[in-house]
Amino acid sequence: MKKNVLVALVGLFLLSATLSAQQVNTDSLSLVSKISSDQLKLGKLQNMVAQKTRDKEDAATKAQQSADANKTAADRLGDASQDKKLARQADNKAGDARSDAKKARIAADNLDKLNKNIQELQDKIAKNQSRLDKYVQPGVTSATLLPAHPPTPVPDSTLHP
């Protein structure tokens, strides 16, 4: 009787150890999958940084030019304040300056959001990487489970005309 109980306890222990190992393996594989997909997303976002930076610089330059044109039109109107044509031109230049300034602010916000998303994704990858390191055996590092560099994303042809 004691022998049967002992055999049953040993069997139960081996079964629970096997199930626990499978859970650890499943968790580590899901972390590797999450890290890989996040690295792919990160690569795509990092590829967009150069274009968003150019967009911001172009919008800022155009906004400055519009503001200069608005100032010139306002100065001309100041010299001949009763000229209807100059008043209309000054009004149009002021509208252009407002519009271009708004576009410049939007472009700057878009770049800031992109940089924020990149930072959040890098933090998420680092967090998952540290969680994965808990599952990895002492002689094996998580770097051996993941590629050294994230896969290089293919440029999205929809972004460029």
Secondary structure, DSSP 8 states (H G I E B T S, - for coil): -HHHHHHHHHHHHHHHHHHHHHHHHHHHHHHHHHHHHHHHHHHHHHHHHHHHHHHHHHHHHHHHHHHHHHHHHHHHHHHTTT-HHHHHHHHHHHHHHHHHHHHHHHHHHHHHHHHHHHHHHHHHHHHHHHHHHHHS-TT--HHHHS-SS-------TTS--
